[in-house]
Amino acid sequence: MPKLKTNKGLVKRMKVSKGGKLLRKQAGKSHLNSGLSPKRRRQLRRTAQVAAGFRRRIKRALGSAFTTR
């Protein structure tokens, strides 16, 4: 069976913590932010964990990048 290719776009968007958790940026911060409250804009700066249902699929798409990062 051939090797799985790493999804390079996903590698750029994900970060793996030391404990092995997958971290991502939150959506909704690119434009039209003037309508958001300052509190909401501040909260969107933080990274979020990937939901449990997506973890297995994303780890497979990251391939070897998941273990080396």
One Martini backbone bead per residue (centre of mass of N, CA, C, O) as a GRO file, in nm:
protein
   69
    1MET     BB    1   0.097   0.036   0.022
    2PRO     BB    2   0.084   0.355   0.000
    3LYS     BB    3   0.156   0.648   0.094
    4LEU     BB    4   0.049   0.915   0.266
    5LYS     BB    5  -0.051   1.227   0.211
    6THR     BB    6   0.005   1.543   0.298
    7ASN     BB    7  -0.186   1.814   0.403
    8LYS     BB    8  -0.059   2.126   0.360
    9GLY     BB    9  -0.297   2.316   0.439
   10LEU     BB   10  -0.339   2.186   0.722
   11VAL     BB   11  -0.057   2.234   0.842
   12LYS     BB   12  -0.092   2.555   0.840
   13ARG     BB   13  -0.362   2.545   1.042
   14MET     BB   14  -0.215   2.359   1.241
   15LYS     BB   15  -0.155   2.262   1.589
   16VAL     BB   16   0.059   2.079   1.802
   17SER     BB   17   0.071   1.989   2.104
   18LYS     BB   18   0.246   1.833   2.348
   19GLY     BB   19  -0.019   1.648   2.415
   20GLY     BB   20  -0.168   1.616   2.109
   21LYS     BB   21  -0.331   1.857   2.046
   22LEU     BB   22  -0.555   2.024   1.838
   23LEU     BB   23  -0.505   2.341   1.686
   24ARG     BB   24  -0.706   2.638   1.608
   25LYS     BB   25  -0.852   2.879   1.446
   26GLN     BB   26  -1.089   3.113   1.448
   27ALA     BB   27  -1.371   3.210   1.316
   28GLY     BB   28  -1.459   3.550   1.223
   29LYS     BB   29  -1.179   3.763   1.171
   30SER     BB   30  -1.129   3.896   0.877
   31HIS     BB   31  -1.417   4.053   0.856
   32LEU     BB   32  -1.659   4.253   0.982
   33ASN     BB   33  -1.572   4.369   1.293
   34SER     BB   34  -1.736   4.628   1.375
   35GLY     BB   35  -1.998   4.462   1.478
   36LEU     BB   36  -1.831   4.370   1.697
   37SER     BB   37  -1.743   4.316   1.996
   38PRO     BB   38  -1.465   4.344   2.181
   39LYS     BB   39  -1.501   4.073   2.324
   40ARG     BB   40  -1.527   3.897   2.068
   41ARG     BB   41  -1.256   3.970   1.936
   42ARG     BB   42  -1.086   3.866   2.173
   43GLN     BB   43  -1.189   3.568   2.169
   44LEU     BB   44  -1.095   3.508   1.862
   45ARG     BB   45  -0.780   3.497   1.916
   46ARG     BB   46  -0.804   3.232   2.015
   47THR     BB   47  -0.753   2.911   2.043
   48ALA     BB   48  -0.880   2.596   1.931
   49GLN     BB   49  -1.015   2.297   1.950
   50VAL     BB   50  -1.067   2.012   1.807
   51ALA     BB   51  -1.310   1.820   1.747
   52ALA     BB   52  -1.362   1.491   1.810
   53GLY     BB   53  -1.486   1.410   1.522
   54PHE     BB   54  -1.211   1.523   1.358
   55ARG     BB   55  -0.938   1.408   1.461
   56ARG     BB   56  -0.888   1.149   1.293
   57ARG     BB   57  -0.897   1.285   1.011
   58ILE     BB   58  -0.666   1.493   1.063
   59LYS     BB   59  -0.437   1.301   1.142
   60ARG     BB   60  -0.436   1.161   0.866
   61ALA     BB   61  -0.383   1.420   0.690
   62LEU     BB   62  -0.108   1.490   0.836
   63GLY     BB   63   0.049   1.250   0.920
   64SER     BB   64   0.379   1.303   0.982
   65ALA     BB   65   0.323   1.597   1.090
   66PHE     BB   66   0.197   1.510   1.362
   67THR     BB   67   0.467   1.385   1.492
   68THR     BB   68   0.684   1.631   1.430
   69ARG     BB   69   0.530   1.898   1.568
   0.00000   0.00000   0.00000
